[in-house]
Every structure is written in C-alpha cells, then in structure tokens.
Amino acid sequence: MTLSVAQIDRETEQLVDEWLTLPEVASRLDLPLGRAKQLLKDHKLLGVRRGSGGPQVPAVFLDGKDVMKGLPGTLTVLQDAGYDDVESLRWLFTPDESLPGSPIEAIRAGRHTEVKRRAQALAF
C-alpha cells in the first residue's frame, strides 16, 4: 500500500508541539503498522512528511488508545470543503478568537460538533 503524504512547510510544522511516526502511532493505538497506515489512507488520521522521513502525525490526535473523538469527521468535512492535508492541519492548529483557542483544542474539549459546523461553512 502506497501512501501519498504531503510535505509540510516549516510555518505549519511549528504549530504542532509533538509529532509521532507511524510506528509510534501504531504502538500507542495497539495496532499493527498496516492498520495505522490504513487510518491515514481512510482520512481517520492526518499525517504529513517532515523532512525526508515517513509520515508523521500530531500526537494530540490520539486520546489514549483511540483516535480523538470528533477528529475523523472533522477531517472528512475539511476534505469535502477542498482542503488538502497541509491546509487542514494549518486550520486545525491555528488559533481562532471566536472559539476561543484552536479548532483542535475545541475538539479535545469535546466541542467537535461546533468545529465541524465551522468546517462545513468553509465550503461555501
């Protein structure tokens, strides 16, 4: 299975505090590596290329042994709105005064429905 993973720019990369490699994601989720790759392919997780290595995923996307609740749906809405992976990552981690905080912080706080509604509005 070949993954098409976008190369991230330095400015967007700096929005994320901690990154995990796919083997680290698989380990934290207690999944085989192939299943972790499938999560990226199915847009349940978002991974980007940093430097010359393989895909990396923001650590905040994981909540214990699960993908953060509300994240897969939000990623789908952003993709449907025409956002590529880097644009989606930038949108999720950029502070928004009206939330307050960033969309990813709002999702983590359980306000994923509100974040999805805002993401849906991006398409119009």
C-alpha positions, 0 to 999 in steps of 0.5 A: 500500500502506497501512501501519498503524504504531503510535505509540510512547510516549516510555518505549519510544522511549528504549530504542532508541539509533538509529532509521532511516526507511524510506528509510534502511532501504531504502538500507542493505538495497539495496532499493527503498522498496516492498520495505522497506515490504513487510518491515514489512507481512510482520512481517520488520521492526518499525517504529513512528511517532515523532512525526508522521513515517513509520515508523521502525525500530531500526537494530540490526535490520539486520546489514549488508545483511540483516535480523538473523538470528533477528529475523523469527521472533522477531517472528512468535512475539511476534505469535502470543503477542498482542503488538502492535508497541509491546509487542514492541519494549518486550520486545525492548529491555528488559533481562532478568537471566536472559539476561543483557542484552536479548532483542535483544542475545541475538539479535545474539549469535546466541542467537535460538533461546533468545529465541524459546523465551522468546517462545513461553512468553509465550503461555501 
